[in-house]
Amino acid sequence: MVVDLDGQPVGAGRPSAETLLHTQLYAHTPNCGAVLHVHSPNATLASRVFASDGAIVLRGYELLKAFAGTATHAGELKVPIVANNQDMHELAAAVAPLLSKPGSLWGYLIESHGLYTWGRDLDEAHRHLEALDFLFGCELRLR
C-alpha cells in the first residue's frame, strides 16, 4: 500500500505495524527507491543462529557482486542483526545507528523475525533480497 514518509496511508487501508521501519529506510538511505521485508526460513534462522555475533559477515562469495557498488568477490558484506522488539519506535531507534555508518549496507536482520533489504528500485532490491537469502543459506550450511 502507499504511505507517506510519516507512515500515514495515502488513500484507503491500514499500514503494517512495521511501516516505520520501511519509511525510516526511505528517509535515511540515499537513493532508496524500494524496500523489501521477508520472513524467509534462511533469514529467520540466520538471525537466530548468528544473533550472538551481532552480524553475519559474508566473505569471498562470487555472489557479493550482486550488491550495488560491489565489483569483486574479494571483499565482505556485514549484515547486522538487531534484537527484536514489539515497540516499533524502539526497534527503529536500534536500527538508526546502522543507517548512519559509512560503507555499503544493503540489509539488516531482526532476530527471530526476518530480513529488511532495499535498493534504488524494485529490481535492485529484489536482487539484493535473493542474494542475501541464498548467502544466508550457505552460511547456515557451513555453520
C-alpha positions as CSV (number, residue, x, y, z in Angstrom):
1,M,0.0,0.0,0.0
2,V,1.1,3.6,-0.4
3,V,2.0,5.6,2.6
4,D,3.8,8.9,3.1
5,L,7.1,9.2,4.8
6,D,5.4,9.5,8.2
7,G,3.7,6.1,7.6
8,Q,0.2,7.6,7.0
9,P,-1.9,5.9,4.4
10,V,-2.4,7.7,1.0
11,G,-5.9,6.5,0.3
12,A,-7.7,3.7,2.0
13,G,-6.2,0.9,4.1
14,R,-4.3,0.3,7.3
15,P,-0.5,0.2,7.1
16,S,1.5,-2.6,8.7
17,A,2.8,-2.2,12.2
18,E,6.3,-2.3,10.7
19,T,5.7,0.6,8.3
20,L,8.0,2.8,10.4
21,L,11.0,0.6,9.5
22,H,10.2,1.0,5.8
23,T,9.8,4.7,6.0
24,Q,13.0,5.0,8.0
25,L,14.9,3.5,5.2
26,Y,13.5,5.8,2.6
27,A,14.2,8.8,4.8
28,H,17.8,7.9,5.8
29,T,19.2,5.9,2.9
30,P,20.3,7.9,-0.2
31,N,18.7,6.7,-3.5
32,C,16.4,4.2,-1.7
33,G,13.5,3.6,-4.1
34,A,12.3,0.2,-2.8
35,V,12.3,-1.7,0.5
36,L,11.5,-5.4,0.8
37,H,10.9,-7.3,4.0
38,V,10.7,-11.1,4.2
39,H,10.3,-13.8,6.8
40,S,12.1,-16.5,4.8
41,P,13.4,-19.6,6.6
42,N,17.0,-18.7,5.7
43,A,16.8,-15.1,7.0
44,T,14.8,-16.1,10.1
45,L,17.1,-19.0,11.1
46,A,20.3,-17.0,10.3
47,S,19.0,-14.2,12.5
48,R,18.8,-16.7,15.4
49,V,22.0,-18.7,14.7
50,F,24.2,-15.6,14.3
51,A,22.5,-13.3,16.9
52,S,25.2,-13.6,19.4
53,D,27.7,-12.4,16.8
54,G,25.6,-9.3,16.2
55,A,26.0,-9.7,12.4
56,I,26.6,-12.2,9.6
57,V,29.8,-11.4,7.7
58,L,29.7,-12.7,4.1
59,R,33.2,-13.1,2.7
60,G,34.7,-14.3,-0.5
61,Y,31.5,-15.3,-2.3
62,E,31.2,-14.6,-6.0
63,L,27.6,-13.5,-5.4
64,L,28.8,-10.5,-3.5
65,K,28.9,-8.8,-6.9
66,A,25.1,-8.9,-6.9
67,F,25.2,-5.9,-4.4
68,A,25.2,-2.4,-5.9
69,G,28.7,-0.9,-5.9
70,T,30.5,-4.3,-5.4
71,A,32.8,-5.3,-8.3
72,T,34.7,-8.2,-6.6
73,H,34.2,-11.3,-4.5
74,A,37.3,-10.3,-2.5
75,G,35.6,-8.1,0.0
76,E,33.0,-8.7,2.6
77,L,29.5,-7.6,3.4
78,K,28.4,-7.3,7.0
79,V,24.7,-7.8,7.7
80,P,23.8,-6.5,11.2
81,I,21.3,-8.3,13.4
82,V,19.2,-6.3,15.8
83,A,17.2,-7.7,18.7
84,N,13.5,-8.0,18.1
85,N,11.2,-5.6,19.9
86,Q,7.4,-5.2,19.6
87,D,7.8,-1.4,20.1
88,M,8.4,-0.2,16.6
89,H,9.8,3.2,17.8
90,E,12.4,1.4,20.0
91,L,13.2,-1.0,17.1
92,A,13.6,1.9,14.7
93,A,15.9,3.6,17.3
94,A,18.1,0.4,17.4
95,V,18.3,0.4,13.6
96,A,19.1,4.1,13.2
97,P,22.8,3.9,14.0
98,L,23.3,1.2,11.4
99,L,22.0,3.6,8.7
100,S,24.4,6.3,9.6
101,K,27.6,4.2,9.4
102,P,29.7,4.7,6.3
103,G,30.1,1.9,3.8
104,S,27.7,-0.4,2.0
105,L,24.8,-1.7,3.9
106,W,22.1,-3.5,1.9
107,G,20.2,-5.2,4.6
108,Y,19.7,-6.0,8.2
109,L,18.1,-8.8,10.1
110,I,15.8,-8.6,13.1
111,E,16.4,-11.5,15.4
112,S,13.9,-14.4,15.1
113,H,11.9,-12.3,12.6
114,G,13.4,-11.7,9.2
115,L,15.2,-9.5,6.7
116,Y,14.9,-5.9,5.5
117,T,16.7,-5.0,2.3
118,W,16.5,-2.2,-0.2
119,G,17.8,-0.8,-3.5
120,R,17.4,2.2,-5.8
121,D,14.4,0.4,-7.4
122,L,12.4,-2.7,-7.0
123,D,14.6,-4.8,-9.3
124,E,17.7,-3.9,-7.3
125,A,16.0,-4.5,-4.0
126,H,14.8,-7.9,-5.3
127,R,18.3,-8.8,-6.5
128,H,19.7,-7.9,-3.0
129,L,17.0,-10.0,-1.4
130,E,17.6,-13.1,-3.4
131,A,21.4,-12.8,-3.0
132,L,21.2,-12.3,0.8
133,D,18.7,-15.2,1.2
134,F,21.0,-17.5,-0.8
135,L,24.1,-16.5,1.1
136,F,22.4,-16.9,4.5
137,G,21.6,-20.4,3.4
138,C,25.2,-21.0,2.5
139,E,26.4,-19.7,5.9
140,L,23.8,-21.8,7.8
141,R,25.1,-24.9,6.0
142,L,28.7,-24.0,6.8
143,R,27.8,-23.5,10.5
